[in-house]
Structure formats: structure tokens, C-alpha cells
Amino acid sequence: MVRRRDDTDLRSGDALAEKIAEYARRVADEAPPLTEEQRAVLRELLRPSKRQNAA
């Protein structure tokens, strides 16, 4: 059972996550376009690892 205090903590966490996402979107909008090399590195970093798929 979730206590009332936990609900407040979750709402605070959600608000913080939204602020972080807003900041990330703003930074991404202001950043120059990625080079093809940067895109390749990003694709590699975002690719699911084999360890994640094993579970």
C-alpha cells in the first residue's frame, strides 16, 4: 500500500523529471546539428546491450 507521503515524493520526482526533460529539450534545440560521426557514436551508445536483453 502506498502511503500519502510516498505520493508527495512521487509527484516531486515527476516534477523534477519534467524540469530535466525541459532543460534537455532546450539544450538540444540550441545545439548545432550532429555530424555523421557523432550520429554513429550516438547510435552505438543507444543500442541495447546484450546483457539487457538476456533478462
TIVO-2410 file (N, C-alpha, C; in nm, 3 decimals):
# residues 55
REC num residu      c1      c2      c3 atome chaine
REC   1      M   0.084  -0.118   0.000     N      A
REC   1      M   0.000   0.000   0.000    CA      A
REC   1      M   0.089   0.125   0.000     C      A
REC   2      V   0.059   0.219  -0.084     N      A
REC   2      V   0.137   0.342  -0.095    CA      A
REC   2      V   0.085   0.441   0.008     C      A
REC   3      R   0.178   0.491   0.089     N      A
REC   3      R   0.139   0.591   0.189    CA      A
REC   3      R   0.128   0.728   0.124     C      A
REC   4      R   0.055   0.816   0.188     N      A
REC   4      R   0.034   0.952   0.137    CA      A
REC   4      R   0.167   1.025   0.117     C      A
REC   5      R   0.263   1.009   0.208     N      A
REC   5      R   0.393   1.073   0.197    CA      A
REC   5      R   0.462   1.030   0.067     C      A
REC   6      D   0.449   0.902   0.036     N      A
REC   6      D   0.511   0.850  -0.085    CA      A
REC   6      D   0.453   0.916  -0.210     C      A
REC   7      D   0.324   0.944  -0.208     N      A
REC   7      D   0.261   1.010  -0.322    CA      A
REC   7      D   0.325   1.146  -0.346     C      A
REC   8      T   0.351   1.221  -0.238     N      A
REC   8      T   0.415   1.353  -0.250    CA      A
REC   8      T   0.555   1.337  -0.307     C      A
REC   9      D   0.628   1.236  -0.259     N      A
REC   9      D   0.762   1.211  -0.310    CA      A
REC   9      D   0.759   1.179  -0.459     C      A
REC  10      L   0.660   1.100  -0.500     N      A
REC  10      L   0.649   1.065  -0.642    CA      A
REC  10      L   0.616   1.187  -0.726     C      A
REC  11      R   0.527   1.271  -0.677     N      A
REC  11      R   0.493   1.393  -0.751    CA      A
REC  11      R   0.614   1.485  -0.761     C      A
REC  12      S   0.692   1.496  -0.654     N      A
REC  12      S   0.812   1.578  -0.657    CA      A
REC  12      S   0.912   1.522  -0.758     C      A
REC  13      G   0.923   1.390  -0.762     N      A
REC  13      G   1.013   1.326  -0.858    CA      A
REC  13      G   0.967   1.349  -1.001     C      A
REC  14      D   0.837   1.341  -1.023     N      A
REC  14      D   0.783   1.367  -1.157    CA      A
REC  14      D   0.809   1.510  -1.200     C      A
REC  15      A   0.793   1.605  -1.107     N      A
REC  15      A   0.817   1.746  -1.139    CA      A
REC  15      A   0.964   1.768  -1.173     C      A
REC  16      L   1.053   1.706  -1.098     N      A
REC  16      L   1.196   1.719  -1.126    CA      A
REC  16      L   1.230   1.657  -1.261     C      A
REC  17      A   1.174   1.540  -1.290     N      A
REC  17      A   1.199   1.475  -1.419    CA      A
REC  17      A   1.152   1.563  -1.534     C      A
REC  18      E   1.039   1.629  -1.518     N      A
REC  18      E   0.988   1.718  -1.623    CA      A
REC  18      E   1.081   1.837  -1.643     C      A
REC  19      K   1.135   1.892  -1.535     N      A
REC  19      K   1.228   2.004  -1.548    CA      A
REC  19      K   1.356   1.961  -1.618     C      A
REC  20      I   1.405   1.842  -1.587     N      A
REC  20      I   1.525   1.790  -1.653    CA      A
REC  20      I   1.498   1.768  -1.801     C      A
REC  21      A   1.381   1.711  -1.834     N      A
REC  21      A   1.346   1.688  -1.974    CA      A
REC  21      A   1.333   1.820  -2.049     C      A
REC  22      E   1.274   1.920  -1.985     N      A
REC  22      E   1.259   2.052  -2.047    CA      A
REC  22      E   1.397   2.113  -2.076     C      A
REC  23      Y   1.487   2.102  -1.980     N      A
REC  23      Y   1.623   2.153  -1.998    CA      A
REC  23      Y   1.693   2.079  -2.114     C      A
REC  24      A   1.679   1.947  -2.117     N      A
REC  24      A   1.743   1.868  -2.223    CA      A
REC  24      A   1.688   1.908  -2.360     C      A
REC  25      R   1.557   1.930  -2.371     N      A
REC  25      R   1.499   1.973  -2.499    CA      A
REC  25      R   1.552   2.109  -2.540     C      A
REC  26      R   1.562   2.202  -2.444     N      A
REC  26      R   1.611   2.336  -2.474    CA      A
REC  26      R   1.757   2.332  -2.521     C      A
REC  27      V   1.839   2.255  -2.453     N      A
REC  27      V   1.980   2.242  -2.492    CA      A
REC  27      V   1.990   2.178  -2.630     C      A
REC  28      A   1.910   2.075  -2.656     N      A
REC  28      A   1.914   2.008  -2.785    CA      A
REC  28      A   1.870   2.102  -2.897     C      A
REC  29      D   1.771   2.186  -2.871     N      A
REC  29      D   1.724   2.281  -2.972    CA      A
REC  29      D   1.830   2.385  -3.006     C      A
REC  30      E   1.914   2.421  -2.909     N      A
REC  30      E   2.016   2.523  -2.931    CA      A
REC  30      E   2.147   2.467  -2.985     C      A
REC  31      A   2.162   2.337  -2.981     N      A
REC  31      A   2.288   2.274  -3.024    CA      A
REC  31      A   2.296   2.267  -3.176     C      A
REC  32      P   2.419   2.272  -3.228     N      A
REC  32      P   2.435   2.256  -3.373    CA      A
REC  32      P   2.401   2.113  -3.414     C      A
REC  33      P   2.370   2.090  -3.541     N      A
REC  33      P   2.338   1.955  -3.587    CA      A
REC  33      P   2.456   1.859  -3.566     C      A
REC  34      L   2.425   1.733  -3.544     N      A
REC  34      L   2.530   1.633  -3.526    CA      A
REC  34      L   2.597   1.601  -3.659     C      A
REC  35      T   2.727   1.571  -3.650     N      A
REC  35      T   2.798   1.523  -3.768    CA      A
REC  35      T   2.762   1.375  -3.787     C      A
REC  36      E   2.795   1.321  -3.901     N      A
REC  36      E   2.766   1.179  -3.925    CA      A
REC  36      E   2.843   1.091  -3.827     C      A
REC  37      E   2.966   1.130  -3.794     N      A
REC  37      E   3.045   1.053  -3.696    CA      A
REC  37      E   2.978   1.056  -3.559     C      A
REC  38      Q   2.927   1.172  -3.518     N      A
REC  38      Q   2.858   1.183  -3.390    CA      A
REC  38      Q   2.730   1.100  -3.389     C      A
REC  39      R   2.661   1.098  -3.501     N      A
REC  39      R   2.539   1.016  -3.511    CA      A
REC  39      R   2.572   0.868  -3.495     C      A
REC  40      A   2.682   0.824  -3.556     N      A
REC  40      A   2.722   0.684  -3.546    CA      A
REC  40      A   2.755   0.647  -3.402     C      A
REC  41      V   2.826   0.735  -3.332     N      A
REC  41      V   2.860   0.710  -3.192    CA      A
REC  41      V   2.733   0.705  -3.108     C      A
REC  42      L   2.642   0.797  -3.131     N      A
REC  42      L   2.517   0.801  -3.056    CA      A
REC  42      L   2.435   0.675  -3.080     C      A
REC  43      R   2.427   0.630  -3.205     N      A
REC  43      R   2.355   0.506  -3.235    CA      A
REC  43      R   2.415   0.389  -3.157     C      A
REC  44      E   2.548   0.384  -3.151     N      A
REC  44      E   2.616   0.276  -3.080    CA      A
REC  44      E   2.585   0.283  -2.930     C      A
REC  45      L   2.586   0.403  -2.875     N      A
REC  45      L   2.559   0.419  -2.732    CA      A
REC  45      L   2.414   0.384  -2.697     C      A
REC  46      L   2.321   0.411  -2.787     N      A
REC  46      L   2.179   0.387  -2.759    CA      A
REC  46      L   2.133   0.246  -2.794     C      A
REC  47      R   2.220   0.170  -2.859     N      A
REC  47      R   2.185   0.034  -2.896    CA      A
REC  47      R   2.173  -0.051  -2.769     C      A
REC  48      P   2.067  -0.131  -2.757     N      A
REC  48      P   2.052  -0.214  -2.637    CA      A
REC  48      P   2.170  -0.311  -2.623     C      A
REC  49      S   2.216  -0.327  -2.500     N      A
REC  49      S   2.327  -0.420  -2.478    CA      A
REC  49      S   2.273  -0.562  -2.472     C      A
REC  50      K   2.360  -0.657  -2.495     N      A
REC  50      K   2.319  -0.798  -2.490    CA      A
REC  50      K   2.280  -0.837  -2.349     C      A
REC  51      R   2.342  -0.776  -2.249     N      A
REC  51      R   2.310  -0.808  -2.109    CA      A
REC  51      R   2.167  -0.766  -2.076     C      A
REC  52      Q   2.120  -0.655  -2.129     N      A
REC  52      Q   1.983  -0.611  -2.102    CA      A
REC  52      Q   1.882  -0.707  -2.162     C      A
REC  53      N   1.913  -0.761  -2.279     N      A
REC  53      N   1.819  -0.850  -2.347    CA      A
REC  53      N   1.819  -0.990  -2.288     C      A
REC  54      A   1.923  -1.026  -2.214     N      A
REC  54      A   1.932  -1.161  -2.159    CA      A
REC  54      A   1.831  -1.185  -2.047     C      A
REC  55      A   1.794  -1.082  -1.979     N      A
REC  55      A   1.700  -1.098  -1.866    CA      A
REC  55      A   1.563  -1.116  -1.919     C      A
***
